[in-house]
Amino acid sequence: MFARIAQFLAAYVAGTGTPLEDGESSTPLIDNQRRLVIAVATGAGSSDATAANQATEIAALNTINAKIPALVSGRTPVDGSGVTQPISAVALPLPTGAALDATLTGGTQKAIVRGGAKGATAAADVTSTANGVDHQGADIVEQFAPAYEDNTASRALVEQRNSFANITSATTTTVKVGAGFFHRLTINLAVASATVTMFDNTAGSGTKIGTITMPATLLASQVVLDYDVTFATGLTLVTVGAQDITVAFR
């Protein structure tokens, strides 16, 4: 390549008037007037814009145009049924019974809540009462309120209910069979040196709960003793001496 460049420059400077030819194609590079000769290829190629090629391109364009749907309001319609499409709308229709701003405002409870009919009671608005900052308590009454509640004083009424057995002789008495709770033993009329023995059993033996022995010289004729213990099998008392006693249990 450098040799050809040197040959071109020498011929140009010398101006000999002899055309300089390309050694490969015998095409003159410099004419007698020291002008560069550019060879232009002639003949039709396979991709030239011949009439036949233009007809082929026009046919291809017509095939594409046939597949394009007609414009709608100057726009090309798009069928997006085959894929998920994003949508943009000012408002969408809501189903019947949907929560609206008329009943829910800014995520806060409305002052009035609609109550449904129950039995013979007609539907009505549920009232409410303010209960501190940002709290609105509904005014309701418990339909099945427990009887032990004192809603006026805001407390539960609790009372102990026990069964009892009164024993007045020296004997063995089973006051309860099965598990239970032994609350109290009351000696209504004490007898000197008398005893009372209590068993967690259905007989006067087995697991002893305790024994009470009155002194030979009585200090009091009445004694109240709270046990408040549970028993598993039963509650049996064995009395020695004709004392008048009462057992409270459940």
Buried (B, 14 or more C-beta within 10 A) or exposed (E): EEEEEEBBEEBBEEEEEEEBBEEEEEEBBBEEEBEEEEEEEEEEEEEEEEEEBEEEEEEEEEEEEEEEEEEEEEEEEEEEEEEEEEEEEEEEEEEEEEEEEEEEEEEEBEEEEEBEEEEEEEEEEEEBEEEEEEEBEEEEEEEEEEEEEEEEEEEEEEEEEEEEBEBEEBEBBBBBEEEBBBBBBBBBEBBEEBBBBBBBBBEBEEEEBEEBEBEEEEEEEEBEEEBEBEBEBBBBBBBBBEBBBBBBBE
